[in-house]
Amino acid sequence: MSTLSLRLDLAPGIRVGPGKIRLLEAIAAHGSISAAGRALGMSYRRAWMLADELNRAFAEPVVAGQVGGRSGGGARLTPLGERLIASYRAIERDAAAAAARHLAGLEQALAPR
């Protein structure tokens, strides 16, 4: 079955695609950038750089750090971060629905495997 993968070019040099969205979802699920990175098989440095890139791209942060306490610090999504995920996933669903007929036609034209 074919799938559709989207990358949004919001402005020159500002790109949001499936990897950054998965990272944001993992930060929301795990409560930290390092745990999100581990869950996705990426280094803390890479995960932090992607989160920082997103934070710098928007007028307000999408990921906010939390001050450590007894269990240490962490990270959480801001309302804008949650909106970014919701918007991306909605665009993805709409685009997949619009492309389904075309993808099915291309699948039928594939050589047998």
Secondary structure, 3 states (H helix, E strand, C coil): CCCCCCCEEEECCEEECHHHHHHHHHHHHHCCHHHHHHHHCCCHHHHHHHHHHHHHHCCCCCEEEEEEECCEEEEEECHHHHHHHHHHHHHHHHHHHHHHHHHHHHHHCCCCC
